[in-house]
Amino acid sequence: MNPEIQSLGKVAVLMGGLSAEREISLLSGRGVLQALRDSGVDAHAFDPAQRDVSDLKREGFARCFIALHGRFGEDGTLQGALEWLGIPYTGSGVMASAIAMDKVMTKRIWQSVGLPTPRYVVLNPEQQQRAHIVAVPDELGLPLIVKPPREGSSIGVSKVVGYSQMQDAVSLSARYDPDVLCEEFIEGEEVTCPVIGADADLRALPVVRIRAPEGAYDYQNKYFTDVVSYQCPSGLPAAEEQEISRIVLAAFKALGCRGWARADLMIRASDRKPFLLEMNTSPGMTSHSLVPMSARAAGISYEALCLSLLRLAALDYPDTARTHTQQQGATP
């Protein structure tokens, strides 16, 4: 066996989980698992919804590839458990994962450092009565987007074109999250841009343009149909692609992300200005997924991408901190 591959040790590919994106996570995880095995890695499937996470330590796993999406996998909770167990994992750490999972907190941080993101209104449970709901279009204009701030894969998302649709859109979103995010609609093109690497090797991968029928880039069309078309290389003017890459790298760093992520953006048709929508810290890795597509355009195969991400597995708190604590002894 290749010594470098052998040094990666026994690897758990975490997939499935408890979120509304479980089905997609299983697809991502199976793809990653096969790719790692094809590369010679001692990789095993592990579903935290069906097994105790402490089994990872007990069974001698040296590192984890997180192919979980959504809550209890992408939101910092699992990352915290792995920190406690001392098992390095792919993707962002506890704080960055938690922040990026919450679109409202993400937008607040981006706004604080001057990065462009659409205007928004948050409706907490006490503000989801008619008087509050019908006031939102007056502030943001129409059309607008209504979405749960802590879900992914376009779950619970509605495009509202009239006042009469607001109540149903808010009710749908509230099924997935007690808070509801109402966001200014940016008329234009949707694009996505992955980031991969660490420190001096951090880089943005090629931008992907997304073309959905009548803008319906929803859960079904994302994963289970071929009606959405993707363009990578994007065909955008070089200056536009460079500006998107710059903004995405700045957004990644502002949130404290590491390893990899994928930013989704809109390019406003009227002036070609890009607006950040969200940062996915555990992006999809299915056959329809956009990070592998972008990586291929950069000359990186699916297998090489998975292996590269696995090599970047890390902990927020390195062994030196853990060893120091152990040497001091546990607090009685």
N, C-alpha and C positions, 0 to 999 in steps of 0.2 A: 504493500500500500504506500501511496505517496506520503512521506513523513509530514508534509505541511497539512495535508488533509487529516491525517491521523491525529495531529496535534489539536484539532478542533474538538476531539472527544466525542462522547455520546450526546447527541442533539435531539431535543424535543421540538417538534413542530406543533405549536399550540394552535388549535383550530376548533371551530364549532362555537362553544361558549353559550352565553345566555341572552345575547342581545337580539334585537329584531333582525339583525344582519347575519344570523347564524348560518342560513343556507348558503350565502355568498362566502362566508368564512370557510366553510367546508370545501367549497370549490377551490378557493385560494390555497388552503392548506394542502389539499391533495396534489395540486400542481407543484408547490414548493417541495413537498416531501419527495415526489418522484424525481425532481430535478436534483435535489441534494443526494439522493441515493445513486442516481446516474453519475454523479461526480465522485462517488466513492465514500461519501459521508455516512457515518453510522447514525442515521436519522430515523426517528420513530414518531408516529402520530400520538398526540396527547390532547384530549378534550377536557378542559377544566369543568365543563358542565356535568361530566360523568365520573370524574376522578378527583381526589383530593390533591390540591396543588403541592402539599408536602411530600407527595409521592415522588416529585421531581428530585428532591434531595435524597430521599431514601433509595431511589433506584439509580443514583449516580450520574444524573445528567449534568454535563459540563456547561452547556449553554442552551438557550432557547431561541428559536425563530418564531416570533409572534406573527401569526397569520389570522389573528382575531380582529374583528371589526366592531366598532360601537362600544356600548357600555360593558363593563367588567372585562375589558380586553384592550381597549384603545384609550381608556379614560384615566389611566394612572393607578387604578385599583390593583390590577394584576402586576403592574410594574413595581408597586410597593411591596407586594408579596415576594416577588423575585429578589428585590433588594434585601429583604429580611432573610431569605434563604441563601443569599450570596451567589446567585446563579446569573451570569451575564445574559443579556437579552438584546434582541435587535430593536432598533427604533429609539424613539425619544424616551427620556426618563420620566419620573413621577410628575414633576411640576409641569413640564412642557406638554405631556400627554393630557393631563387634566385640563389645562388651559385651552389647548387646541380642540378638545372635544366639545367645549362650550363656545359656541359661535359668538355669543355676546361678549364674553371675556376676551376672546381673540380680537374682536373688533375694537374693544377699548384699548388694548395694547397697541394695535396697529395705528389707531388714531393718535395715541400719545407720542408716537415717533414719526408722525406725519406721512404714514402710508395710506394710499387711497382705498377706501372701502365704502360701499353704498350706505346712505343714511338709513336710520332704522328707529323703530319704536318697540319696546318690550312690554308685553301685557302679562303681568303676573296674575295669579288666580283671582285676586280681588278686583282686577281691572278688566275682566272678560265679560262684562255686562254690555248691553247694547250701546249705552251712552258713550262708553270708552271706545268700543269697537268701531262705530261709525265715524268717530273723529279721526281715525288713523289715516284714511285716504285724503282728508283735508290737509294733513301734515306732509305726507309722503307723495301724494299724487296717485294717479292710476295710469296703467296697471301697477300692481305691487305684488310682492312675494310674501307668503305666510308660511312659516316653517317651525318645527320644534328645534330649539337651539342645541340640543344634545343628542341628535340622531344623525345618521348618515345615509348614503345611498338614495337620497331624494325621498326617503320615507316620510310621509305626513306633510309633504310640500304641496302648496297650491299656488297657482297664478290667479290673482283676483283682478277682474277687469271692470267690475261694477260694485257699488255699495251693497247690493242685495246678496252678493256672494261672500261677504266678509264673515258673517256668523258661521256659515258652514265651514269655511276655511279655518277659522279659529278653533271650532269644535274638533275638526279632524286633527289639527296639530296638537291640541290639548290631550288627545288620546295617548300620545307618545311622550309628552313632557308637560309638567304643570305650567311652565312659562311658555309664552308664544312669542316668537320673533317675527316682526313685520318689517320688511325690507324694501327700500326703493328698488324699482325694477330698472335695470340698465338695458336699454334697447341696443342690441348689437350682437357681436359674435362671442360664443363661449369657447374658452381655451383652458388648457391645463398644462402645468409645467412641473415635472418632478425635480427633486433635489436629492443628491446622493453624495456620500463621502464624509470626511471629517477634517477639521482644521484646515491645513493648506490645500488638501485634496478635495475640499467641498466644491461642488459644481452643480449648475443647473443643467439638466438634460434637455433635449430638443422639445420645443413647444408643440402640443397637439391641438389642432382645431377640431371642434365637435360640431357636427351638423345633424340636428335631430328634426324629424318631421314636425313642422309647426312649433318648433321649440320644445317638443315633448320629450325632454331628456329625463325620463322618470325611471323608477326602479325596474319596471318591466323591460323598457327599451334599453336600459344600461346593460342588463345581464342576459336577457332571454330572447332577444330578437336581433335581426340584422338590418333593421331599418335605419339605424343611426350610422352615419358615415364619419370617418376620422381621417384627418389629413396630417401626416407626419413624414417628412418635414412639412412644416405648417404652410409654407408658401407666403408667409407674411413678409413685408419689407424687413430687411436686416435690422434697421434701426428699431422697429417695433419689437422684434424678437429679442433684441439686446435689452431693451427697456423692461420687457416682461421678466427676463432672466434676472435683471438687477433688482427689481421689486420683489420677486419671489425669494431670492437669496436674503434680502434684507428682512422680509417677513419671517422666514425660517429662523434667522438669528435672533430677531426680536422676541420670538416665543421661547427661545432657548432649546430648539429642537436639535436632534443629533441623528446621525446614521442615514436616515432617508425620510422623505415625506413627499406629498404632492399637493401643490396649491391649485385651486380652481379660481378662475378669473372671468370677468366679462370685459370686452373691449367696446366702449361706447361708440356707436356708429357716427354720431354727430361730430366728434373731434378725435376719435381713435385713442382716447384715454383709457388705460386699463384700470380695473377696480378689482381688488381682492375680495373673494367671497368666503373662502375657508381654507384651512390647512388640514390635510388628512395625514396623520402620523403613522397609520398602519394601512396603507392603500391596498386596494384589491390587487390580487395576483392571479386572476382567472384568465381564460383564453380571450375574454373581451376587455381585459383591464388595460389601463393606459400607461402605467409605468413600464411594463414590459415592452409595449409598443414604442414608447419613446426611447427606451434603452436600445432596442433593435436599430433604430435610426441612427444611434450613436455608435453602432458596431458592437453592442454588448448582447450576447445571447441570453436567453432566459436562464439557462443553467449557470452561466457566468455571473449574471445579476444576483441570483439567489446565493451563490457562494460568496460573492463580494459583500452582500448584506450580512451574511452570517459572520464573516471575519470581523465586521464592525460591532458585533455584540459587545456590550459594556455594562457597567454599573454606574449609577450616580455616585455611590460611595465606594471607592476603591478598597482593595484588600488592606492597604496601609491603615486606613481609618478603622476598619473592622478589627484588624490585629491589635491596634492600640487599645480599642475598647475592651477586647478580650484580655489583654495584659493587665488592664486596670482592675478587672474583675467586675462581675455583675453587681449592681446596686442591691444591697440586702433589702 
